[in-house]
Amino acid sequence: MKKWASIKSNLPAAVFLGLIVILWELISRAAAVPAYILPAPTEIAVALGDNFLLLIAHTRVTLAAVLSGLALAVLTACILAVAMDRWKPLKQALYPVLVISQSIPIFALAPLMLIWFGVGLLPKILIVTLVCFFPLAVNLVEGLSQVDPEAIDLMQTMKANRWMIMISVQLPFAMPFFFSGLKIAATYSVLGAIIGEWLGARAGLGIYMLRAMNSFRTSHLFASVIVVILLSLALFKLVELAGWASMPWQRQSKDQMEG
């Protein structure tokens, strides 16, 4: 029943998307739009199939930067969030800086990374880390600060120290906030890697896009966009699955509410 309900809830979006693709195909054929301006979905599918192995090779390069940068962002965000929760003056000093940092466009910082670290994998990892760090850190800081005070008081009456309270109460409570931020970061991570590759790289989906654009192979450009979308969705679903597996108490409470 739950599986059918999930399929039923996603059915309108799937039907709408299918209608858009059909309408796109009909307009492209009827109006005889040049392929370099707007290729038909069938032409994009052909380009995707013909260049599948090449796209996989470029996807591996992009995915290496995505996973490395995302892992580094998770590590630094967790360390900083715990430190900010542990020492309030540090939070008062750094939290406004985190918010202000989001006003700096990544396109302004990415060239600096390339100047400082070259065109290898490292600058792309750092760009992904910068893109993913903010939603992770902010969500985790908010989660740690919104724990029920009565639960903390109870732990203190049991002679628990601050680190025991952190591990036993605050971290479990903050995990939904963490995974919410991680979902956002996972989708941003692919964008960060693509931006890094646009500015300077030897391989990756960003480079494939630039080459397709410069040669006016628009169908190949759309094919790479489809791969980027699928990669982002796959990362989002993996994070969702990790959250589901890591928080059994969330599943139990949800089942009780549905029951």
C-alpha positions as CSV (number, residue, x, y, z in Angstrom):
1,M,0.0,0.0,0.0
2,K,2.8,2.4,0.9
3,K,4.6,1.6,-2.4
4,W,1.4,2.2,-4.4
5,A,0.8,5.5,-2.5
6,S,4.4,6.6,-3.4
7,I,3.9,5.8,-7.1
8,K,0.5,7.5,-7.1
9,S,1.9,10.7,-5.6
10,N,4.7,10.8,-8.2
11,L,2.4,9.9,-11.1
12,P,1.2,13.5,-11.9
13,A,4.8,14.8,-12.2
14,A,5.8,11.8,-14.5
15,V,2.8,12.4,-16.7
16,F,3.5,16.2,-16.9
17,L,7.1,15.5,-17.8
18,G,6.1,13.0,-20.5
19,L,3.7,15.5,-22.0
20,I,6.4,18.1,-22.2
21,V,8.8,15.7,-23.9
22,I,6.1,14.7,-26.5
23,L,5.2,18.4,-27.1
24,W,8.9,19.2,-27.5
25,E,9.3,16.5,-30.0
26,L,6.3,17.6,-32.0
27,I,7.3,21.2,-32.1
28,S,10.9,20.4,-33.1
29,R,9.7,18.2,-36.0
30,A,6.7,20.4,-37.2
31,A,8.6,23.7,-37.0
32,A,11.8,22.2,-38.5
33,V,13.9,23.8,-35.8
34,P,17.6,23.4,-36.5
35,A,19.3,20.8,-34.3
36,Y,22.0,23.3,-33.2
37,I,19.2,25.5,-31.7
38,L,16.8,23.0,-30.2
39,P,17.3,19.3,-30.9
40,A,14.4,17.0,-30.6
41,P,14.3,14.6,-27.6
42,T,14.9,11.6,-30.0
43,E,18.1,13.3,-31.2
44,I,19.3,13.9,-27.6
45,A,18.6,10.2,-26.9
46,V,20.7,9.2,-29.9
47,A,23.5,11.5,-28.8
48,L,23.3,10.0,-25.3
49,G,23.5,6.5,-26.6
50,D,26.3,7.1,-29.1
51,N,28.5,8.9,-26.5
52,F,27.5,6.8,-23.5
53,L,31.0,5.4,-22.7
54,L,32.6,8.8,-23.2
55,L,30.0,10.4,-20.8
56,I,30.7,7.7,-18.3
57,A,34.5,8.5,-18.4
58,H,33.8,12.2,-17.9
59,T,31.3,11.4,-15.1
60,R,33.9,9.5,-13.2
61,V,36.2,12.5,-13.1
62,T,33.4,14.8,-12.0
63,L,32.2,12.3,-9.4
64,A,35.6,12.0,-7.9
65,A,35.6,15.8,-7.2
66,V,32.0,15.6,-6.0
67,L,32.5,12.8,-3.5
68,S,35.8,14.2,-2.2
69,G,34.5,17.7,-1.8
70,L,31.3,16.6,-0.2
71,A,33.2,14.4,2.3
72,L,35.5,17.3,3.2
73,A,32.6,19.6,3.6
74,V,30.8,17.1,5.9
75,L,34.0,16.8,8.0
76,T,34.7,20.5,8.4
77,A,31.0,21.4,8.9
78,C,30.7,18.8,11.7
79,I,33.8,19.9,13.5
80,L,33.0,23.6,13.2
81,A,29.3,23.1,14.2
82,V,30.3,21.1,17.3
83,A,32.9,23.7,18.2
84,M,30.4,26.5,17.8
85,D,27.9,24.8,20.0
86,R,30.5,24.0,22.6
87,W,31.9,27.5,22.8
88,K,29.3,30.2,22.5
89,P,31.7,33.1,21.8
90,L,33.0,31.2,18.8
91,K,29.4,30.9,17.5
92,Q,28.8,34.6,18.0
93,A,32.0,35.4,16.1
94,L,31.7,32.9,13.2
95,Y,28.0,32.5,12.6
96,P,27.6,36.0,11.0
97,V,30.7,35.3,8.9
98,L,29.1,32.1,7.6
99,V,26.0,34.1,6.5
100,I,28.0,36.9,4.9
101,S,30.1,34.4,3.0
102,Q,27.1,33.3,1.1
103,S,26.9,36.8,-0.6
104,I,30.2,36.0,-2.3
105,P,29.4,34.3,-5.7
106,I,31.3,31.1,-6.3
107,F,32.3,32.3,-9.7
108,A,34.4,35.0,-7.9
109,L,36.2,32.4,-5.7
110,A,36.6,29.6,-8.2
111,P,39.3,31.5,-10.3
112,L,41.3,32.1,-7.2
113,M,41.3,28.4,-6.4
114,L,42.6,27.7,-9.9
115,I,45.3,30.3,-9.6
116,W,46.5,29.0,-6.2
117,F,46.2,25.3,-6.9
118,G,46.3,24.8,-10.7
119,V,43.9,22.9,-12.9
120,G,44.1,19.5,-11.2
121,L,41.6,17.8,-8.9
122,L,42.3,19.8,-5.8
123,P,40.7,23.1,-6.8
124,K,37.6,21.3,-7.9
125,I,37.4,19.5,-4.5
126,L,37.8,22.9,-2.7
127,I,35.1,24.5,-4.8
128,V,32.7,21.7,-4.1
129,T,33.6,22.0,-0.4
130,L,32.8,25.7,-0.4
131,V,29.5,25.2,-2.1
132,C,28.4,22.4,0.3
133,F,29.8,23.7,3.5
134,F,27.2,26.4,4.3
135,P,24.0,24.3,4.3
136,L,25.6,21.6,6.3
137,A,27.1,23.8,8.9
138,V,24.1,26.0,9.4
139,N,21.6,23.1,9.6
140,L,23.8,21.3,12.1
141,V,24.3,24.3,14.3
142,E,20.6,24.9,14.3
143,G,19.9,21.3,15.2
144,L,22.3,21.2,18.0
145,S,20.9,24.4,19.5
146,Q,17.3,23.3,19.4
147,V,17.5,20.3,21.7
148,D,14.8,20.1,24.4
149,P,16.3,21.8,27.5
150,E,14.5,19.3,29.8
151,A,16.4,16.4,28.1
152,I,19.7,18.2,28.8
153,D,18.6,19.0,32.4
154,L,17.8,15.3,32.9
155,M,21.3,14.3,31.7
156,Q,22.9,16.8,33.9
157,T,21.0,15.4,37.0
158,M,22.5,12.1,36.0
159,K,26.0,13.6,36.3
160,A,26.6,13.5,32.5
161,N,29.3,15.8,31.2
162,R,28.9,18.0,28.1
163,W,30.4,15.5,25.7
164,M,28.1,12.8,26.9
165,I,25.1,15.1,26.5
166,M,26.4,15.9,23.0
167,I,26.7,12.3,22.0
168,S,23.6,10.9,23.7
169,V,21.1,13.8,23.2
170,Q,22.2,16.6,20.9
171,L,23.6,14.6,18.0
172,P,20.7,12.2,17.7
173,F,18.3,15.2,17.8
174,A,20.4,17.1,15.2
175,M,20.6,14.3,12.7
176,P,17.4,15.2,10.8
177,F,18.8,18.7,10.5
178,F,22.1,17.3,9.3
179,F,20.5,15.1,6.6
180,S,18.3,18.0,5.5
181,G,21.5,20.0,4.9
182,L,23.2,17.1,3.3
183,K,20.4,16.7,0.8
184,I,20.9,20.3,-0.3
185,A,24.7,20.0,-0.3
186,A,24.5,16.8,-2.4
187,T,22.6,18.5,-5.2
188,Y,24.9,21.6,-4.9
189,S,28.0,19.5,-5.1
190,V,27.5,18.5,-8.7
191,L,27.0,22.1,-9.6
192,G,30.2,23.1,-7.8
193,A,32.2,20.5,-9.6
194,I,30.8,21.6,-13.0
195,I,31.7,25.2,-12.3
196,G,35.2,24.2,-11.4
197,E,35.6,22.3,-14.6
198,W,34.2,25.2,-16.7
199,L,36.9,27.4,-15.4
200,G,39.7,25.0,-15.9
201,A,40.1,21.2,-16.2
202,R,41.3,18.5,-18.5
203,A,38.3,16.2,-18.2
204,G,34.8,16.0,-16.6
205,L,31.2,16.7,-17.5
206,G,31.9,20.5,-17.4
207,I,34.6,20.1,-20.0
208,Y,32.4,17.9,-22.1
209,M,29.7,20.6,-22.0
210,L,32.1,23.3,-23.1
211,R,33.4,21.2,-26.0
212,A,29.8,20.4,-27.1
213,M,28.8,24.1,-26.9
214,N,31.9,25.3,-28.8
215,S,31.2,22.8,-31.6
216,F,27.5,23.6,-31.7
217,R,26.6,20.0,-30.9
218,T,23.5,21.0,-28.9
219,S,22.2,17.5,-28.7
220,H,25.4,16.4,-26.9
221,L,25.1,19.3,-24.6
222,F,21.6,18.3,-23.6
223,A,22.8,14.7,-23.2
224,S,25.4,15.9,-20.7
225,V,22.8,17.9,-18.8
226,I,20.7,14.8,-18.5
227,V,23.6,13.0,-17.0
228,V,24.2,15.8,-14.5
229,I,20.5,15.7,-13.5
230,L,20.6,11.9,-13.0
231,L,23.8,12.2,-11.0
232,S,22.3,14.8,-8.7
233,L,19.1,12.8,-8.2
234,A,21.2,9.7,-7.4
235,L,23.2,11.5,-4.8
236,F,20.0,13.0,-3.3
237,K,18.4,9.5,-3.1
238,L,21.6,8.0,-1.5
239,V,21.5,10.7,1.2
240,E,17.8,10.1,1.7
241,L,18.5,6.3,2.1
242,A,21.4,7.0,4.5
243,G,19.2,9.2,6.6
244,W,16.5,6.5,6.6
245,A,19.0,3.8,7.7
246,S,20.7,6.0,10.3
247,M,17.5,7.2,12.1
248,P,15.4,4.2,13.0
249,W,13.5,6.2,15.6
250,Q,12.3,8.5,12.9
251,R,10.9,5.6,11.0
252,Q,9.1,4.3,14.1
253,S,7.5,7.6,15.0
254,K,6.4,8.0,11.3
255,D,4.9,4.5,11.3
256,Q,3.0,5.3,14.6
257,M,1.6,8.5,13.1
258,E,0.5,6.8,10.0
259,G,-0.9,3.9,12.0
